[in-house]
Every structure is written in structure tokens, then in C-alpha cells.
């Protein structure tokens, strides 16, 4: 397997961004060149795709958190289950008593 050289990352990222039509695979929005980062797997090292800097950060945080909660590849199962859970029909359930109420302002010290 080839390894990118540090000096080639910018050119590779720009080519990949063009191949992705400047679209972020996570949020589906257009990536401006200054927001583009080359995502990679921190376990295997393989380059994945170009993401928004903020999407890459969120992906890393979720992966790190889910990995702390489980062993092996269970973090993938957790995220898949979370997506399925969010897609479930919950509109037949009652509304939470705090839903839609303004949050109290915190006093600054």
C-alpha cells in the first residue's frame, strides 16, 4: 500500500475534493477549500475522504467517545443503533415537560 508524503497531502486533498464535487459526505454541504481536511482512519491509517474541519472533528469525537463505551468494533454498532433509534417513530409519545420552554438564564459570577 502506498503512503502519501506530507508534501503531497494538499494536492491529494484538492484532487479528492474535486472528485467529491466539493460535497461533504457527512453533512452534504459544499466544502470551501479553506474548510477542507483529509480524513483518515487513526487505526489503519487509510485516507477516507475530504470533510469539513468541523465534521471531521465531530466524527473523531463521536468515534473516541463510542470507543470508550465499548470494546473492539462495537462503536460502529453503537452509532448504527443510534441512527436507527433516531429514525424510530416517536410522535405518538407525549411531549417532554421541558420541551419548548425557554431555558433559564445563568447568573454570571
Backbone atoms as SQL, in Angstrom:
CREATE TABLE atoms (id INTEGER PRIMARY KEY, chain TEXT, resi INTEGER, resn TEXT, atom TEXT, x REAL, y REAL, z REAL);
INSERT INTO atoms VALUES
  (1, 'A', 1, 'UNK', 'N', 0.842, -1.173, 0.000),
  (2, 'A', 1, 'UNK', 'CA', 0.000, 0.000, 0.000),
  (3, 'A', 1, 'UNK', 'C', 0.890, 1.239, 0.000),
  (4, 'A', 2, 'UNK', 'N', 0.572, 2.190, -0.841),
  (5, 'A', 2, 'UNK', 'CA', 1.330, 3.436, -0.918),
  (6, 'A', 2, 'UNK', 'C', 1.030, 4.314, 0.295),
  (7, 'A', 3, 'UNK', 'N', 2.010, 5.087, 0.676),
  (8, 'A', 3, 'UNK', 'CA', 1.858, 6.061, 1.744),
  (9, 'A', 3, 'UNK', 'C', 2.053, 7.448, 1.153),
  (10, 'A', 4, 'UNK', 'N', 1.104, 8.342, 1.413),
  (11, 'A', 4, 'UNK', 'CA', 1.246, 9.719, 0.962),
  (12, 'A', 4, 'UNK', 'C', 2.425, 10.375, 1.668),
  (13, 'A', 5, 'UNK', 'N', 3.098, 11.204, 0.961),
  (14, 'A', 5, 'UNK', 'CA', 4.141, 12.018, 1.580),
  (15, 'A', 5, 'UNK', 'C', 3.484, 13.307, 2.066),
  (16, 'A', 6, 'UNK', 'N', 4.003, 13.860, 3.138),
  (17, 'A', 6, 'UNK', 'CA', 3.448, 15.090, 3.712),
  (18, 'A', 6, 'UNK', 'C', 3.309, 16.182, 2.647),
  (19, 'A', 7, 'UNK', 'N', 4.298, 16.290, 1.781),
  (20, 'A', 7, 'UNK', 'CA', 4.287, 17.337, 0.752),
  (21, 'A', 7, 'UNK', 'C', 3.199, 17.122, -0.302),
  (22, 'A', 8, 'UNK', 'N', 2.640, 15.902, -0.383),
  (23, 'A', 8, 'UNK', 'CA', 1.622, 15.592, -1.387),
  (24, 'A', 8, 'UNK', 'C', 0.192, 15.692, -0.860),
  (25, 'A', 9, 'UNK', 'N', 0.033, 15.944, 0.428),
  (26, 'A', 9, 'UNK', 'CA', -1.309, 15.952, 1.022),
  (27, 'A', 9, 'UNK', 'C', -2.196, 17.026, 0.402),
  (28, 'A', 10, 'UNK', 'N', -1.686, 18.244, 0.265),
  (29, 'A', 10, 'UNK', 'CA', -2.504, 19.331, -0.273),
  (30, 'A', 10, 'UNK', 'C', -3.018, 18.993, -1.668),
  (31, 'A', 11, 'UNK', 'N', -2.131, 18.516, -2.535),
  (32, 'A', 11, 'UNK', 'CA', -2.523, 18.175, -3.908),
  (33, 'A', 11, 'UNK', 'C', -3.539, 17.023, -3.910),
  (34, 'A', 12, 'UNK', 'N', -3.316, 16.011, -3.072),
  (35, 'A', 12, 'UNK', 'CA', -4.235, 14.880, -2.988),
  (36, 'A', 12, 'UNK', 'C', -5.600, 15.342, -2.470),
  (37, 'A', 13, 'UNK', 'N', -5.598, 16.190, -1.422),
  (38, 'A', 13, 'UNK', 'CA', -6.844, 16.700, -0.850),
  (39, 'A', 13, 'UNK', 'C', -7.625, 17.489, -1.890),
  (40, 'A', 14, 'UNK', 'N', -6.949, 18.341, -2.651),
  (41, 'A', 14, 'UNK', 'CA', -7.612, 19.142, -3.684),
  (42, 'A', 14, 'UNK', 'C', -8.212, 18.257, -4.781),
  (43, 'A', 15, 'UNK', 'N', -7.468, 17.218, -5.187),
  (44, 'A', 15, 'UNK', 'CA', -7.973, 16.294, -6.213),
  (45, 'A', 15, 'UNK', 'C', -9.171, 15.502, -5.682),
  (46, 'A', 16, 'UNK', 'N', -9.087, 15.067, -4.433),
  (47, 'A', 16, 'UNK', 'CA', -10.187, 14.315, -3.830),
  (48, 'A', 16, 'UNK', 'C', -11.423, 15.196, -3.671),
  (49, 'A', 17, 'UNK', 'N', -11.215, 16.443, -3.279),
  (50, 'A', 17, 'UNK', 'CA', -12.328, 17.376, -3.130),
  (51, 'A', 17, 'UNK', 'C', -13.028, 17.583, -4.471),
  (52, 'A', 18, 'UNK', 'N', -12.253, 17.694, -5.524),
  (53, 'A', 18, 'UNK', 'CA', -12.815, 17.820, -6.869),
  (54, 'A', 18, 'UNK', 'C', -13.597, 16.556, -7.236),
  (55, 'A', 19, 'UNK', 'N', -13.042, 15.385, -6.927),
  (56, 'A', 19, 'UNK', 'CA', -13.718, 14.116, -7.215),
  (57, 'A', 19, 'UNK', 'C', -15.031, 13.979, -6.432),
  (58, 'A', 20, 'UNK', 'N', -15.110, 14.621, -5.266),
  (59, 'A', 20, 'UNK', 'CA', -16.313, 14.603, -4.430),
  (60, 'A', 20, 'UNK', 'C', -17.278, 15.723, -4.804),
  (61, 'A', 21, 'UNK', 'N', -17.004, 16.463, -5.874),
  (62, 'A', 21, 'UNK', 'CA', -17.807, 17.635, -6.255),
  (63, 'A', 21, 'UNK', 'C', -17.928, 18.629, -5.112),
  (64, 'A', 22, 'UNK', 'N', -16.876, 18.724, -4.298),
  (65, 'A', 22, 'UNK', 'CA', -16.806, 19.636, -3.152),
  (66, 'A', 22, 'UNK', 'C', -17.893, 19.404, -2.108),
  (67, 'A', 23, 'UNK', 'N', -18.436, 18.183, -2.078),
  (68, 'A', 23, 'UNK', 'CA', -19.507, 17.863, -1.132),
  (69, 'A', 23, 'UNK', 'C', -18.968, 17.062, 0.050),
  (70, 'A', 24, 'UNK', 'N', -19.388, 17.437, 1.245),
  (71, 'A', 24, 'UNK', 'CA', -19.018, 16.704, 2.452),
  (72, 'A', 24, 'UNK', 'C', -19.908, 15.467, 2.569),
  (73, 'A', 25, 'UNK', 'N', -19.329, 14.269, 2.699),
  (74, 'A', 25, 'UNK', 'CA', -20.136, 13.061, 2.787),
  (75, 'A', 25, 'UNK', 'C', -20.906, 12.940, 4.110),
  (76, 'A', 26, 'UNK', 'N', -20.559, 13.749, 5.095),
  (77, 'A', 26, 'UNK', 'CA', -21.261, 13.672, 6.378),
  (78, 'A', 26, 'UNK', 'C', -22.449, 14.619, 6.450),
  (79, 'A', 27, 'UNK', 'N', -22.241, 15.893, 6.133),
  (80, 'A', 27, 'UNK', 'CA', -23.343, 16.858, 6.254),
  (81, 'A', 27, 'UNK', 'C', -24.028, 17.157, 4.921),
  (82, 'A', 28, 'UNK', 'N', -23.376, 16.802, 3.800),
  (83, 'A', 28, 'UNK', 'CA', -23.966, 17.023, 2.485),
  (84, 'A', 28, 'UNK', 'C', -23.849, 18.443, 1.968),
  (85, 'A', 29, 'UNK', 'N', -23.109, 19.286, 2.673),
  (86, 'A', 29, 'UNK', 'CA', -22.945, 20.675, 2.243),
  (87, 'A', 29, 'UNK', 'C', -21.634, 20.853, 1.480),
  (88, 'A', 30, 'UNK', 'N', -21.550, 21.946, 0.754),
  (89, 'A', 30, 'UNK', 'CA', -20.353, 22.257, -0.025),
  (90, 'A', 30, 'UNK', 'C', -19.188, 22.591, 0.912),
  (91, 'A', 31, 'UNK', 'N', -18.034, 22.060, 0.571),
  (92, 'A', 31, 'UNK', 'CA', -16.820, 22.324, 1.338),
  (93, 'A', 31, 'UNK', 'C', -16.010, 23.392, 0.603),
  (94, 'A', 32, 'UNK', 'N', -15.735, 24.486, 1.284),
  (95, 'A', 32, 'UNK', 'CA', -14.843, 25.503, 0.741),
  (96, 'A', 32, 'UNK', 'C', -13.409, 25.007, 0.952),
  (97, 'A', 33, 'UNK', 'N', -12.499, 25.308, 0.040),
  (98, 'A', 33, 'UNK', 'CA', -11.121, 24.805, 0.170),
  (99, 'A', 33, 'UNK', 'C', -10.475, 25.085, 1.525),
  (100, 'A', 34, 'UNK', 'N', -10.754, 26.239, 2.117),
  (101, 'A', 34, 'UNK', 'CA', -10.148, 26.553, 3.413),
  (102, 'A', 34, 'UNK', 'C', -10.760, 25.757, 4.575),
  (103, 'A', 35, 'UNK', 'N', -11.909, 25.103, 4.329),
  (104, 'A', 35, 'UNK', 'CA', -12.561, 24.267, 5.355),
  (105, 'A', 35, 'UNK', 'C', -12.227, 22.791, 5.190),
  (106, 'A', 36, 'UNK', 'N', -11.524, 22.436, 4.117),
  (107, 'A', 36, 'UNK', 'CA', -11.307, 21.042, 3.740),
  (108, 'A', 36, 'UNK', 'C', -10.174, 20.389, 4.534),
  (109, 'A', 37, 'UNK', 'N', -10.457, 19.207, 5.068),
  (110, 'A', 37, 'UNK', 'CA', -9.418, 18.400, 5.713),
  (111, 'A', 37, 'UNK', 'C', -9.504, 16.978, 5.163),
  (112, 'A', 38, 'UNK', 'N', -8.358, 16.349, 5.087),
  (113, 'A', 38, 'UNK', 'CA', -8.281, 14.983, 4.582),
  (114, 'A', 38, 'UNK', 'C', -8.451, 14.026, 5.758),
  (115, 'A', 39, 'UNK', 'N', -9.591, 13.362, 5.810),
  (116, 'A', 39, 'UNK', 'CA', -9.888, 12.444, 6.905),
  (117, 'A', 39, 'UNK', 'C', -9.169, 11.125, 6.678),
  (118, 'A', 40, 'UNK', 'N', -8.765, 10.502, 7.779),
  (119, 'A', 40, 'UNK', 'CA', -8.130, 9.183, 7.681),
  (120, 'A', 40, 'UNK', 'C', -8.466, 8.371, 8.920),
  (121, 'A', 41, 'UNK', 'N', -8.372, 7.065, 8.790),
  (122, 'A', 41, 'UNK', 'CA', -8.601, 6.136, 9.891),
  (123, 'A', 41, 'UNK', 'C', -7.386, 6.164, 10.808),
  (124, 'A', 42, 'UNK', 'N', -7.602, 6.438, 12.070),
  (125, 'A', 42, 'UNK', 'CA', -6.483, 6.515, 13.011),
  (126, 'A', 42, 'UNK', 'C', -6.005, 5.135, 13.451),
  (127, 'A', 43, 'UNK', 'N', -6.761, 4.089, 13.135),
  (128, 'A', 43, 'UNK', 'CA', -6.350, 2.726, 13.458),
  (129, 'A', 43, 'UNK', 'C', -5.499, 2.130, 12.348),
  (130, 'A', 44, 'UNK', 'N', -5.999, 2.201, 11.119),
  (131, 'A', 44, 'UNK', 'CA', -5.330, 1.586, 9.969),
  (132, 'A', 44, 'UNK', 'C', -4.504, 2.578, 9.152),
  (133, 'A', 45, 'UNK', 'N', -4.819, 3.869, 9.250),
  (134, 'A', 45, 'UNK', 'CA', -4.079, 4.889, 8.520),
  (135, 'A', 45, 'UNK', 'C', -4.600, 5.210, 7.135),
  (136, 'A', 46, 'UNK', 'N', -5.603, 4.483, 6.668),
  (137, 'A', 46, 'UNK', 'CA', -6.117, 4.702, 5.317),
  (138, 'A', 46, 'UNK', 'C', -6.826, 6.048, 5.198),
  (139, 'A', 47, 'UNK', 'N', -6.528, 6.763, 4.120),
  (140, 'A', 47, 'UNK', 'CA', -7.219, 8.004, 3.816),
  (141, 'A', 47, 'UNK', 'C', -8.646, 7.643, 3.427),
  (142, 'A', 48, 'UNK', 'N', -9.605, 8.421, 3.937),
  (143, 'A', 48, 'UNK', 'CA', -11.001, 8.168, 3.587),
  (144, 'A', 48, 'UNK', 'C', -11.457, 9.211, 2.567),
  (145, 'A', 49, 'UNK', 'N', -11.939, 10.340, 3.022),
  (146, 'A', 49, 'UNK', 'CA', -12.441, 11.370, 2.113),
  (147, 'A', 49, 'UNK', 'C', -12.097, 12.743, 2.690),
  (148, 'A', 50, 'UNK', 'N', -12.500, 13.779, 1.968),
  (149, 'A', 50, 'UNK', 'CA', -12.341, 15.150, 2.448),
  (150, 'A', 50, 'UNK', 'C', -13.630, 15.531, 3.176),
  (151, 'A', 51, 'UNK', 'N', -13.467, 16.121, 4.363),
  (152, 'A', 51, 'UNK', 'CA', -14.593, 16.561, 5.183),
  (153, 'A', 51, 'UNK', 'C', -14.406, 18.023, 5.548),
  (154, 'A', 52, 'UNK', 'N', -15.497, 18.654, 5.997),
  (155, 'A', 52, 'UNK', 'CA', -15.359, 19.955, 6.654),
  (156, 'A', 52, 'UNK', 'C', -14.514, 19.743, 7.906),
  (157, 'A', 53, 'UNK', 'N', -13.765, 20.722, 8.284),
  (158, 'A', 53, 'UNK', 'CA', -12.968, 20.640, 9.520),
  (159, 'A', 53, 'UNK', 'C', -13.876, 20.313, 10.705),
  (160, 'A', 54, 'UNK', 'N', -15.037, 20.966, 10.791),
  (161, 'A', 54, 'UNK', 'CA', -15.948, 20.727, 11.918),
  (162, 'A', 54, 'UNK', 'C', -16.570, 19.334, 11.856),
  (163, 'A', 55, 'UNK', 'N', -16.869, 18.821, 10.676),
  (164, 'A', 55, 'UNK', 'CA', -17.419, 17.467, 10.545),
  (165, 'A', 55, 'UNK', 'C', -16.370, 16.427, 10.932),
  (166, 'A', 56, 'UNK', 'N', -15.125, 16.676, 10.536),
  (167, 'A', 56, 'UNK', 'CA', -14.038, 15.771, 10.893),
  (168, 'A', 56, 'UNK', 'C', -13.843, 15.743, 12.408),
  (169, 'A', 57, 'UNK', 'N', -13.934, 16.902, 13.024),
  (170, 'A', 57, 'UNK', 'CA', -13.796, 16.989, 14.472),
  (171, 'A', 57, 'UNK', 'C', -14.934, 16.241, 15.169),
  (172, 'A', 58, 'UNK', 'N', -16.154, 16.435, 14.692),
  (173, 'A', 58, 'UNK', 'CA', -17.310, 15.747, 15.280),
  (174, 'A', 58, 'UNK', 'C', -17.177, 14.235, 15.109),
  (175, 'A', 59, 'UNK', 'N', -16.756, 13.806, 13.924),
  (176, 'A', 59, 'UNK', 'CA', -16.579, 12.358, 13.664),
  (177, 'A', 59, 'UNK', 'C', -15.557, 11.779, 14.633),
  (178, 'A', 60, 'UNK', 'N', -14.464, 12.469, 14.824),
  (179, 'A', 60, 'UNK', 'CA', -13.429, 11.991, 15.736),
  (180, 'A', 60, 'UNK', 'C', -13.901, 11.925, 17.174),
  (181, 'A', 61, 'UNK', 'N', -14.638, 12.933, 17.605),
  (182, 'A', 61, 'UNK', 'CA', -15.160, 12.947, 18.977),
  (183, 'A', 61, 'UNK', 'C', -16.148, 11.812, 19.210),
  (184, 'A', 62, 'UNK', 'N', -17.050, 11.602, 18.255),
  (185, 'A', 62, 'UNK', 'CA', -18.037, 10.523, 18.385),
  (186, 'A', 62, 'UNK', 'C', -17.327, 9.179, 18.423),
  (187, 'A', 63, 'UNK', 'N', -16.379, 8.990, 17.524),
  (188, 'A', 63, 'UNK', 'CA', -15.644, 7.728, 17.482),
  (189, 'A', 63, 'UNK', 'C', -14.881, 7.499, 18.789),
  (190, 'A', 64, 'UNK', 'N', -14.224, 8.529, 19.287),
  (191, 'A', 64, 'UNK', 'CA', -13.464, 8.412, 20.534),
  (192, 'A', 64, 'UNK', 'C', -14.395, 8.089, 21.704),
  (193, 'A', 65, 'UNK', 'N', -15.518, 8.796, 21.784),
  (194, 'A', 65, 'UNK', 'CA', -16.465, 8.570, 22.875),
  (195, 'A', 65, 'UNK', 'C', -17.064, 7.166, 22.796),
  (196, 'A', 66, 'UNK', 'N', -17.521, 6.777, 21.608),
  (197, 'A', 66, 'UNK', 'CA', -18.132, 5.460, 21.444),
  (198, 'A', 66, 'UNK', 'C', -17.117, 4.351, 21.708),
  (199, 'A', 67, 'UNK', 'N', -15.864, 4.585, 21.332),
  (200, 'A', 67, 'UNK', 'CA', -14.816, 3.607, 21.588),
  (201, 'A', 67, 'UNK', 'C', -14.554, 3.411, 23.069),
  (202, 'A', 68, 'UNK', 'N', -14.694, 4.476, 23.850),
  (203, 'A', 68, 'UNK', 'CA', -14.520, 4.362, 25.304),
  (204, 'A', 68, 'UNK', 'C', -15.669, 3.573, 25.926),
  (205, 'A', 69, 'UNK', 'N', -16.830, 3.611, 25.262),
  (206, 'A', 69, 'UNK', 'CA', -18.009, 2.949, 25.806),
  (207, 'A', 69, 'UNK', 'C', -18.056, 1.456, 25.487),
  (208, 'A', 70, 'UNK', 'N', -17.250, 1.013, 24.530),
  (209, 'A', 70, 'UNK', 'CA', -17.333, -0.379, 24.090),
  (210, 'A', 70, 'UNK', 'C', -15.954, -0.902, 23.704),
  (211, 'A', 71, 'UNK', 'N', -15.897, -2.172, 23.414),
  (212, 'A', 71, 'UNK', 'CA', -14.635, -2.799, 23.025),
  (213, 'A', 71, 'UNK', 'C', -14.708, -3.234, 21.561),
  (214, 'A', 72, 'UNK', 'N', -13.548, -3.259, 20.891),
  (215, 'A', 72, 'UNK', 'CA', -13.485, -3.714, 19.505),
  (216, 'A', 72, 'UNK', 'C', -14.220, -2.768, 18.574),
  (217, 'A', 73, 'UNK', 'N', -14.974, -3.328, 17.621),
  (218, 'A', 73, 'UNK', 'CA', -15.731, -2.537, 16.655),
  (219, 'A', 73, 'UNK', 'C', -17.142, -2.236, 17.130),
  (220, 'A', 74, 'UNK', 'N', -17.420, -2.401, 18.407),
  (221, 'A', 74, 'UNK', 'CA', -18.762, -2.145, 18.934),
  (222, 'A', 74, 'UNK', 'C', -19.165, -0.686, 18.774),
  (223, 'A', 75, 'UNK', 'N', -18.177, 0.218, 18.649),
  (224, 'A', 75, 'UNK', 'CA', -18.511, 1.629, 18.469),
  (225, 'A', 75, 'UNK', 'C', -19.283, 1.836, 17.168),
  (226, 'A', 76, 'UNK', 'N', -18.981, 1.040, 16.146),
  (227, 'A', 76, 'UNK', 'CA', -19.720, 1.130, 14.883),
  (228, 'A', 76, 'UNK', 'C', -21.160, 0.692, 15.116),
  (229, 'A', 77, 'UNK', 'N', -21.337, -0.400, 15.844),
  (230, 'A', 77, 'UNK', 'CA', -22.682, -0.886, 16.169),
  (231, 'A', 77, 'UNK', 'C', -23.452, 0.163, 16.958),
  (232, 'A', 78, 'UNK', 'N', -22.772, 0.815, 17.912),
  (233, 'A', 78, 'UNK', 'CA', -23.429, 1.856, 18.706),
  (234, 'A', 78, 'UNK', 'C', -23.956, 2.969, 17.808),
  (235, 'A', 79, 'UNK', 'N', -23.128, 3.457, 16.892),
  (236, 'A', 79, 'UNK', 'CA', -23.542, 4.557, 16.010),
  (237, 'A', 79, 'UNK', 'C', -24.671, 4.102, 15.092),
  (238, 'A', 80, 'UNK', 'N', -24.588, 2.885, 14.558),
  (239, 'A', 80, 'UNK', 'CA', -25.677, 2.359, 13.723),
  (240, 'A', 80, 'UNK', 'C', -26.971, 2.266, 14.521),
  (241, 'A', 81, 'UNK', 'N', -26.879, 1.784, 15.748),
  (242, 'A', 81, 'UNK', 'CA', -28.066, 1.686, 16.598),
  (243, 'A', 81, 'UNK', 'C', -28.623, 3.068, 16.929),
  (244, 'A', 82, 'UNK', 'N', -27.735, 4.039, 17.143),
  (245, 'A', 82, 'UNK', 'CA', -28.183, 5.392, 17.423),
  (246, 'A', 82, 'UNK', 'C', -28.966, 5.958, 16.236),
  (247, 'A', 83, 'UNK', 'N', -28.467, 5.740, 15.032),
  (248, 'A', 83, 'UNK', 'CA', -29.178, 6.215, 13.842),
  (249, 'A', 83, 'UNK', 'C', -30.544, 5.560, 13.722),
  (250, 'A', 84, 'UNK', 'N', -30.608, 4.245, 13.942),
  (251, 'A', 84, 'UNK', 'CA', -31.888, 3.538, 13.898),
  (252, 'A', 84, 'UNK', 'C', -32.845, 4.077, 14.962),
  (253, 'A', 85, 'UNK', 'N', -32.316, 4.348, 16.150),
  (254, 'A', 85, 'UNK', 'CA', -33.111, 4.875, 17.249),
  (255, 'A', 85, 'UNK', 'C', -33.711, 6.237, 16.889),
  (256, 'A', 86, 'UNK', 'N', -32.890, 7.121, 16.295),
  (257, 'A', 86, 'UNK', 'CA', -33.377, 8.438, 15.904),
  (258, 'A', 86, 'UNK', 'C', -34.450, 8.349, 14.828),
  (259, 'A', 87, 'UNK', 'N', -34.384, 7.318, 13.981),
  (260, 'A', 87, 'UNK', 'CA', -35.340, 7.175, 12.883),
  (261, 'A', 87, 'UNK', 'C', -36.661, 6.549, 13.322),
  (262, 'A', 88, 'UNK', 'N', -36.701, 5.984, 14.519),
  (263, 'A', 88, 'UNK', 'CA', -37.936, 5.375, 15.019),
  (264, 'A', 88, 'UNK', 'C', -39.034, 6.429, 15.131),
  (265, 'A', 89, 'UNK', 'N', -40.275, 5.988, 15.030),
  (266, 'A', 89, 'UNK', 'CA', -41.424, 6.873, 15.171),
  (267, 'A', 89, 'UNK', 'C', -41.697, 7.101, 16.653),
  (268, 'A', 90, 'UNK', 'N', -41.549, 8.339, 17.083),
  (269, 'A', 90, 'UNK', 'CA', -41.786, 8.682, 18.481),
  (270, 'A', 90, 'UNK', 'C', -42.910, 9.705, 18.642),
  (271, 'A', 91, 'UNK', 'N', -43.542, 10.109, 17.544),
  (272, 'A', 91, 'UNK', 'CA', -44.538, 11.182, 17.621),
  (273, 'A', 91, 'UNK', 'C', -45.811, 10.770, 18.356),
  (274, 'A', 92, 'UNK', 'N', -46.002, 9.481, 18.581),
  (275, 'A', 92, 'UNK', 'CA', -47.186, 9.030, 19.324),
  (276, 'A', 92, 'UNK', 'C', -46.972, 9.152, 20.832),
  (277, 'A', 93, 'UNK', 'N', -45.737, 9.404, 21.249),
  (278, 'A', 93, 'UNK', 'CA', -45.420, 9.543, 22.664),
  (279, 'A', 93, 'UNK', 'C', -45.708, 10.969, 23.124),
  (280, 'A', 94, 'UNK', 'N', -45.933, 11.163, 24.433),
  (281, 'A', 94, 'UNK', 'CA', -46.181, 12.532, 24.923),
  (282, 'A', 94, 'UNK', 'C', -44.933, 13.397, 24.803),
  (283, 'A', 95, 'UNK', 'N', -45.142, 14.707, 24.814),
  (284, 'A', 95, 'UNK', 'CA', -44.028, 15.651, 24.773),
  (285, 'A', 95, 'UNK', 'C', -43.396, 15.753, 26.159),
  (286, 'A', 96, 'UNK', 'N', -42.102, 15.963, 26.174),
  (287, 'A', 96, 'UNK', 'CA', -41.378, 16.154, 27.430),
  (288, 'A', 96, 'UNK', 'C', -41.822, 17.484, 28.041),
  (289, 'A', 97, 'UNK', 'N', -41.978, 17.561, 29.386),
  (290, 'A', 97, 'UNK', 'CA', -42.474, 18.795, 30.006),
  (291, 'A', 97, 'UNK', 'C', -41.577, 20.017, 29.790),
  (292, 'A', 98, 'UNK', 'N', -40.296, 19.825, 29.524),
  (293, 'A', 98, 'UNK', 'CA', -39.400, 20.962, 29.312),
  (294, 'A', 98, 'UNK', 'C', -39.307, 21.381, 27.849),
  (295, 'A', 99, 'UNK', 'N', -39.929, 20.620, 26.951),
  (296, 'A', 99, 'UNK', 'CA', -39.841, 20.927, 25.523),
  (297, 'A', 99, 'UNK', 'C', -40.533, 22.252, 25.215),
  (298, 'A', 100, 'UNK', 'N', -39.820, 23.120, 24.514),
  (299, 'A', 100, 'UNK', 'CA', -40.401, 24.376, 24.058),
  (300, 'A', 100, 'UNK', 'C', -40.403, 25.482, 25.092),
  (301, 'A', 101, 'UNK', 'N', -39.979, 25.199, 26.297),
  (302, 'A', 101, 'UNK', 'CA', -39.936, 26.230, 27.337),
  (303, 'A', 101, 'UNK', 'C', -38.583, 26.926, 27.284),
  (304, 'A', 102, 'UNK', 'N', -38.579, 28.227, 27.505),
  (305, 'A', 102, 'UNK', 'CA', -37.289, 28.932, 27.477),
  (306, 'A', 102, 'UNK', 'C', -36.379, 28.452, 28.596),
  (307, 'A', 103, 'UNK', 'N', -35.104, 28.370, 28.274),
  (308, 'A', 103, 'UNK', 'CA', -34.126, 27.946, 29.273),
  (309, 'A', 103, 'UNK', 'C', -33.832, 29.114, 30.206),
  (310, 'A', 104, 'UNK', 'N', -33.731, 28.832, 31.509),
  (311, 'A', 104, 'UNK', 'CA', -33.408, 29.927, 32.439),
  (312, 'A', 104, 'UNK', 'C', -31.993, 30.436, 32.189),
  (313, 'A', 105, 'UNK', 'N', -31.820, 31.726, 32.318),
  (314, 'A', 105, 'UNK', 'CA', -30.509, 32.324, 32.108),
  (315, 'A', 105, 'UNK', 'C', -29.651, 32.089, 33.361),
  (316, 'A', 106, 'UNK', 'N', -28.399, 31.742, 33.116),
  (317, 'A', 106, 'UNK', 'CA', -27.461, 31.546, 34.218),
  (318, 'A', 106, 'UNK', 'C', -26.929, 32.888, 34.681),
  (319, 'A', 107, 'UNK', 'N', -26.756, 33.008, 35.965),
  (320, 'A', 107, 'UNK', 'CA', -26.165, 34.218, 36.513),
  (321, 'A', 107, 'UNK', 'C', -24.657, 34.135, 36.351),
  (322, 'A', 108, 'UNK', 'N', -24.080, 35.201, 35.850),
  (323, 'A', 108, 'UNK', 'CA', -22.621, 35.249, 35.705),
  (324, 'A', 108, 'UNK', 'C', -21.999, 35.653, 37.013),
  (325, 'A', 109, 'UNK', 'N', -20.868, 35.036, 37.292),
  (326, 'A', 109, 'UNK', 'CA', -20.175, 35.349, 38.540),
  (327, 'A', 109, 'UNK', 'C', -19.184, 36.458, 38.334);
